[in-house]
Amino acid sequence: MSIRVPLHEVRDRSYDILIDRALLARLPALVAERCPAARYALISDSHVSTLYGEPLAAALRGAGMSAELFTFPAGERNKTRETWTALCDRLLAAQVGRDGAVIAVGGGVTGDVAGFVAATYHRGIPWVQVPTTLLAMIDSSIGGKTGVDTPQGKNLLGAFHQPRLVLADLDTLATLPTPQLGAGMAEAIKHAAIADADYFATLERADVPLTREPAALERAVARSVEIKAEIVSADEREQGRRAVLNFGHTVGHALEATSGYALLHGEAVAIGMVVEARLAEALRVAESGTARRIATALQHHRLPTSIPEGCAADPLIAAMRHDKKARDGVLRFALPVRVGEMRVAQGREWTVAVPDALVRQMVEDRAAN
């Protein structure tokens, strides 16, 4: 299956997302066609490099292409300026030129870091995404957002830099630990909650993290990719509608940052969606019962839905102030009207200003959580 991401805002930066099995075997031919380069710098973390990074580098060399693998320590804690700097320095030492290209092999952290390297190295070189986690396949590999975290919060330094190709080999999900698969399902539920009530209904019934049923996984990947590709195509640089993709992320990113990334991204987003849906109901933006329905679907996929004990309101709200949707110190959220539909005002304003007092109430109300 091939899903096109048409981007024509400034110039044609359109690209394809390929979804299939046994795609990794076709990597040399695909990158030669879609992202030709004199040299390829594969970037992977310390967990994925042995599984996929080293074999793919060898396959490229076996096809007569110049390729070198660059690794960094796994984990969100290492998605930093220091990692970005070290990788850039190593590419410079290896004399990768402006005629080179980056291939990101791994999950969302790898894609964000490798993409930021590609966006900034020699003022930008081409790159390819090879996501190996469910979350990366259906969300972070699509749309060209790249970047690193800072002590103040997630993804506060970065750039928009679209890949030339996204290659999602469903076979890689067989090696994915169950918690990581569940974390990916949080993003699938988000896509359904913001754009497709019928898709949401299928996810309410599915039990993908436990069964790993191949057809269900393939359907989830395909529909989520379609949703995200359509939204990104309409709003490449997040000037409007693309903000809906941040549903659950204002609270979720704050939870990640204040917990020292003890929570997986998908777990934090799952909690964030429930809290933000409750905000929407309290503001009478959302239909009554929306938060409960979202929470039930998340629990069905064994995802957390309440803020962990010990997470204080003040640090969480302080972290939320670094969210990119905040304006003049006022917290803003992308909020649902009902499952499958997000709130928009006058056809152009996709976020809602929420008073600190209400945010604090939702965070501190453990009974509702």
C-alpha positions as CSV (number, residue, x, y, z in Angstrom):
1,M,0.0,0.0,0.0
2,S,1.2,3.5,-0.8
3,I,-0.3,6.6,0.7
4,R,0.7,10.0,-0.8
5,V,1.4,13.1,1.3
6,P,0.9,15.9,-1.2
7,L,2.7,19.1,-0.1
8,H,2.8,22.1,-2.5
9,E,2.8,25.1,-0.1
10,V,6.1,26.5,-1.3
11,R,7.5,23.8,-3.7
12,D,6.6,20.2,-4.3
13,R,7.8,18.3,-1.2
14,S,5.3,15.5,-1.7
15,Y,6.3,12.0,-0.7
16,D,4.9,8.5,-0.3
17,I,4.4,6.3,2.8
18,L,4.8,2.7,1.9
19,I,3.1,0.1,4.1
20,D,3.7,-3.6,3.6
21,R,5.6,-6.6,4.8
22,A,9.2,-7.5,3.8
23,L,9.8,-3.9,2.8
24,L,13.2,-3.7,4.4
25,A,14.6,-6.1,1.8
26,R,13.7,-3.5,-0.8
27,L,15.4,-0.6,1.0
28,P,18.4,-0.3,-1.3
29,A,16.3,-0.1,-4.5
30,L,13.8,2.2,-2.9
31,V,16.3,4.7,-1.6
32,A,18.2,4.7,-4.8
33,E,15.0,5.6,-6.6
34,R,13.4,8.0,-4.1
35,C,16.4,9.5,-2.3
36,P,19.5,9.1,-4.4
37,A,22.7,10.1,-2.6
38,A,26.5,9.7,-2.8
39,R,26.5,8.4,0.8
40,Y,23.9,7.3,3.3
41,A,24.2,7.9,7.0
42,L,22.0,5.5,8.9
43,I,21.0,6.7,12.3
44,S,19.6,4.3,14.9
45,D,19.5,3.9,18.7
46,S,21.5,1.3,20.7
47,H,18.5,-1.0,20.9
48,V,17.4,-1.0,17.2
49,S,20.9,-0.8,15.6
50,T,21.6,-4.5,16.1
51,L,18.2,-5.6,15.0
52,Y,17.8,-3.5,11.9
53,G,20.5,-0.7,11.6
54,E,23.5,-3.0,11.0
55,P,21.7,-5.4,8.6
56,L,20.3,-2.4,6.6
57,A,23.7,-0.7,6.4
58,A,25.2,-4.0,5.2
59,A,22.4,-4.4,2.6
60,L,23.1,-1.0,1.2
61,R,26.8,-1.7,0.9
62,G,26.0,-5.1,-0.7
63,A,24.1,-3.2,-3.3
64,G,27.2,-1.1,-4.1
65,M,26.1,1.9,-2.1
66,S,28.2,3.8,0.4
67,A,26.6,3.5,3.8
68,E,27.7,4.0,7.5
69,L,25.7,3.4,10.7
70,F,25.7,6.0,13.5
71,T,24.2,5.1,16.8
72,F,23.2,6.9,20.0
73,P,22.0,5.7,23.4
74,A,18.3,4.6,23.4
75,G,15.6,6.4,25.3
76,E,13.7,9.7,25.4
77,R,16.3,11.0,27.9
78,N,18.8,11.0,25.1
79,K,16.7,13.1,22.7
80,T,18.8,16.1,23.5
81,R,20.9,18.9,22.0
82,E,24.0,16.9,23.1
83,T,22.9,13.9,21.1
84,W,22.2,16.0,18.0
85,T,25.5,17.8,18.3
86,A,27.4,14.5,18.7
87,L,25.8,12.9,15.7
88,C,26.4,16.0,13.5
89,D,30.1,16.0,14.6
90,R,30.4,12.3,13.7
91,L,28.9,12.9,10.3
92,L,31.4,15.8,9.8
93,A,34.3,13.6,10.9
94,A,33.2,10.9,8.5
95,Q,33.1,13.5,5.7
96,V,29.5,13.0,4.8
97,G,28.9,15.8,2.3
98,R,26.0,17.8,1.0
99,D,25.4,15.1,-1.5
100,G,24.7,12.6,1.3
101,A,21.4,11.6,2.9
102,V,20.2,10.4,6.3
103,I,18.2,7.2,6.9
104,A,16.4,7.1,10.3
105,V,15.9,3.5,11.5
106,G,13.9,3.1,14.7
107,G,11.1,4.7,16.7
108,G,9.9,8.2,17.3
109,V,13.0,9.4,19.2
110,T,15.3,8.2,16.4
111,G,13.1,9.8,13.8
112,D,13.0,13.1,15.6
113,V,16.7,13.3,16.3
114,A,17.8,11.9,12.9
115,G,15.4,14.3,11.1
116,F,16.8,17.2,13.0
117,V,20.3,16.2,12.0
118,A,19.2,16.0,8.4
119,A,17.4,19.4,8.7
120,T,20.4,21.2,9.9
121,Y,23.5,19.3,8.6
122,H,25.0,21.4,5.8
123,R,21.8,23.5,6.1
124,G,19.7,20.5,5.2
125,I,20.2,17.2,3.4
126,P,17.6,14.7,2.2
127,W,16.4,11.9,4.5
128,V,14.2,8.8,4.7
129,Q,12.2,7.5,7.6
130,V,12.2,3.7,8.4
131,P,9.9,3.5,11.5
132,T,10.1,0.3,13.4
133,T,7.5,1.0,16.1
134,L,3.7,1.3,15.8
135,L,3.8,4.8,17.2
136,A,6.4,6.0,14.7
137,M,4.7,4.3,11.8
138,I,1.3,5.9,12.3
139,D,2.3,9.3,13.8
140,S,5.8,10.7,14.3
141,S,7.3,9.6,11.0
142,I,4.7,11.6,9.0
143,G,4.6,15.3,8.7
144,G,8.3,16.4,8.9
145,K,8.4,17.5,12.5
146,T,11.9,17.0,13.8
147,G,13.6,18.1,17.0
148,V,15.0,17.5,20.4
149,D,13.9,18.0,24.0
150,T,15.2,20.6,26.5
151,P,15.0,20.7,30.3
152,Q,12.0,23.0,29.8
153,G,10.0,20.5,27.8
154,K,9.6,18.2,24.7
155,N,10.4,19.2,21.2
156,L,11.1,22.8,21.9
157,L,14.0,22.9,19.5
158,G,13.5,21.6,16.0
159,A,12.5,22.2,12.4
160,F,10.0,21.1,9.8
161,H,11.9,18.9,7.3
162,Q,9.9,16.6,5.2
163,P,11.3,13.1,4.4
164,R,11.7,11.8,0.8
165,L,10.0,8.5,1.7
166,V,8.5,6.7,4.7
167,L,9.0,3.0,4.6
168,A,6.8,1.2,7.2
169,D,7.6,-2.6,7.2
170,L,4.9,-4.2,9.3
171,D,7.2,-7.2,10.0
172,T,9.2,-5.0,12.4
173,L,6.2,-4.9,14.8
174,A,6.8,-8.6,15.6
175,T,9.9,-7.6,17.6
176,L,8.1,-4.7,19.4
177,P,7.5,-5.3,23.2
178,T,3.8,-5.3,24.2
179,P,4.0,-2.0,26.2
180,Q,5.4,-0.2,23.1
181,L,2.7,-1.7,20.9
182,G,0.1,-0.4,23.4
183,A,1.8,3.0,23.4
184,G,1.3,3.1,19.6
185,M,-2.3,2.3,20.0
186,A,-2.8,5.4,22.0
187,E,-1.9,7.4,18.9
188,A,-4.3,5.3,16.8
189,I,-7.1,6.0,19.3
190,K,-6.2,9.7,19.1
191,H,-6.5,9.7,15.3
192,A,-9.9,8.1,15.6
193,A,-11.1,10.4,18.3
194,I,-10.2,13.5,16.3
195,A,-11.4,12.5,12.8
196,D,-13.2,9.1,12.4
197,A,-16.0,7.8,14.7
198,D,-16.3,4.6,12.8
199,Y,-12.6,3.9,13.1
200,F,-12.9,4.6,16.8
201,A,-15.6,2.0,17.1
202,T,-13.4,-0.6,15.5
203,L,-10.6,0.2,18.0
204,E,-13.0,-0.1,20.9
205,R,-13.6,-3.7,19.9
206,A,-10.1,-4.6,18.9
207,D,-7.5,-6.0,21.3
208,V,-4.3,-5.4,19.2
209,P,-1.6,-5.2,21.9
210,L,-2.6,-8.6,23.3
211,T,-3.5,-10.5,20.1
212,R,-1.1,-8.8,17.7
213,E,-3.5,-9.9,15.0
214,P,-1.8,-9.0,11.7
215,A,-4.9,-7.9,9.8
216,A,-6.0,-5.6,12.7
217,L,-2.5,-4.1,12.9
218,E,-2.4,-3.5,9.2
219,R,-5.9,-1.8,9.3
220,A,-4.9,0.4,12.2
221,V,-1.6,1.5,10.5
222,A,-3.3,2.2,7.2
223,R,-6.3,4.2,8.6
224,S,-4.1,6.2,11.0
225,V,-1.6,7.0,8.2
226,E,-4.5,8.2,6.0
227,I,-5.8,10.5,8.7
228,K,-2.5,12.0,9.6
229,A,-1.4,12.4,5.9
230,E,-4.7,14.2,5.1
231,I,-4.3,16.7,8.0
232,V,-0.6,17.3,7.4
233,S,-1.3,17.9,3.7
234,A,-3.9,20.6,4.5
235,D,-1.7,22.3,7.1
236,E,2.0,21.5,6.7
237,R,3.5,23.9,9.2
238,E,0.7,23.8,11.9
239,Q,-0.9,27.2,11.2
240,G,-4.4,25.8,11.8
241,R,-6.1,22.5,11.6
242,R,-2.9,20.5,12.3
243,A,-3.2,21.6,15.9
244,V,-5.9,18.8,16.4
245,L,-3.1,16.2,16.2
246,N,-1.9,17.6,19.6
247,F,-5.1,16.4,21.3
248,G,-3.8,14.9,24.6
249,H,-0.3,16.2,24.0
250,T,-0.4,19.4,26.1
251,V,-1.0,17.4,29.2
252,G,0.9,14.4,27.9
253,H,4.1,16.2,27.2
254,A,4.0,17.9,30.6
255,L,3.6,14.5,32.2
256,E,6.6,13.1,30.3
257,A,8.8,16.1,31.2
258,T,7.9,16.2,34.9
259,S,8.2,12.5,35.4
260,G,11.7,12.4,33.9
261,Y,10.2,10.3,31.0
262,A,9.2,7.5,33.2
263,L,6.1,7.2,31.1
264,L,6.1,6.1,27.5
265,H,5.0,8.8,25.1
266,G,1.8,6.9,24.3
267,E,1.0,6.3,27.9
268,A,1.3,10.0,28.7
269,V,-0.8,10.9,25.7
270,A,-3.5,8.4,26.8
271,I,-3.7,10.2,30.2
272,G,-3.6,13.6,28.4
273,M,-6.6,12.7,26.2
274,V,-8.7,11.8,29.1
275,V,-7.8,14.9,31.1
276,E,-8.3,17.2,28.0
277,A,-11.6,15.5,27.1
278,R,-12.8,16.2,30.7
279,L,-11.7,19.8,30.2
280,A,-13.8,19.9,27.1
281,E,-16.9,18.6,28.9
282,A,-16.4,21.1,31.8
283,L,-16.3,23.9,29.2
284,R,-19.4,22.5,27.5
285,V,-17.4,22.1,24.4
286,A,-17.8,18.3,24.3
287,E,-20.8,16.1,24.6
288,S,-21.3,14.5,28.0
289,G,-19.7,11.1,28.1
290,T,-17.0,11.8,25.6
291,A,-14.2,11.5,28.2
292,R,-15.6,8.3,29.6
293,R,-15.8,6.7,26.1
294,I,-12.2,7.7,25.3
295,A,-11.0,6.4,28.7
296,T,-12.8,3.1,28.2
297,A,-11.2,2.5,24.8
298,L,-7.8,3.3,26.2
299,Q,-8.3,0.9,29.1
300,H,-9.3,-1.8,26.7
301,H,-5.8,-1.5,25.2
302,R,-4.3,-1.6,28.7
303,L,-3.3,2.1,28.7
304,P,-3.3,4.4,31.8
305,T,-6.1,7.0,32.0
306,S,-5.3,8.8,35.2
307,I,-2.6,11.1,36.4
308,P,-0.1,9.2,38.6
309,E,0.0,9.9,42.3
310,G,2.8,12.3,43.2
311,C,2.3,14.5,40.0
312,A,1.8,17.9,41.5
313,A,-0.3,20.5,39.6
314,D,2.2,23.4,39.8
315,P,5.0,21.6,37.9
316,L,2.6,20.2,35.3
317,I,1.0,23.6,34.6
318,A,4.5,25.2,34.4
319,A,5.5,22.6,31.9
320,M,2.3,23.2,29.9
321,R,3.2,26.9,29.5
322,H,6.0,25.8,27.2
323,D,3.5,24.1,24.9
324,K,3.6,25.6,21.4
325,K,-0.2,26.4,21.4
326,A,0.1,28.7,24.5
327,R,-0.4,32.4,23.8
328,D,0.6,35.3,26.1
329,G,0.9,32.9,29.0
330,V,-2.6,31.4,28.4
331,L,-3.0,27.7,28.1
332,R,-4.7,26.5,24.9
333,F,-5.9,23.0,24.1
334,A,-7.2,21.2,21.0
335,L,-10.5,19.8,22.3
336,P,-13.1,17.3,21.0
337,V,-16.8,18.1,20.4
338,R,-17.5,14.4,20.4
339,V,-15.7,11.2,19.4
340,G,-14.6,11.7,15.7
341,E,-14.9,15.5,15.7
342,M,-12.8,18.4,17.0
343,R,-13.9,21.9,18.0
344,V,-13.2,24.7,15.5
345,A,-14.4,28.3,15.7
346,Q,-15.2,30.4,12.6
347,G,-13.5,27.6,10.5
348,R,-10.0,28.7,11.5
349,E,-9.4,28.6,15.3
350,W,-8.7,25.0,16.3
351,T,-7.7,25.6,20.0
352,V,-9.5,26.8,23.1
353,A,-8.1,29.0,25.8
354,V,-8.6,27.3,29.2
355,P,-8.2,29.1,32.6
356,D,-5.4,27.9,34.9
357,A,-8.0,27.2,37.6
358,L,-9.9,24.7,35.5
359,V,-6.7,23.0,34.4
360,R,-5.6,22.7,38.1
361,Q,-9.0,21.3,39.0
362,M,-8.8,18.6,36.4
363,V,-5.3,17.7,37.4
364,E,-6.0,17.6,41.1
365,D,-9.4,15.8,41.0
366,R,-8.1,12.3,41.6
367,A,-11.6,11.0,42.1
368,A,-12.5,11.9,38.5
369,N,-9.2,10.6,37.3
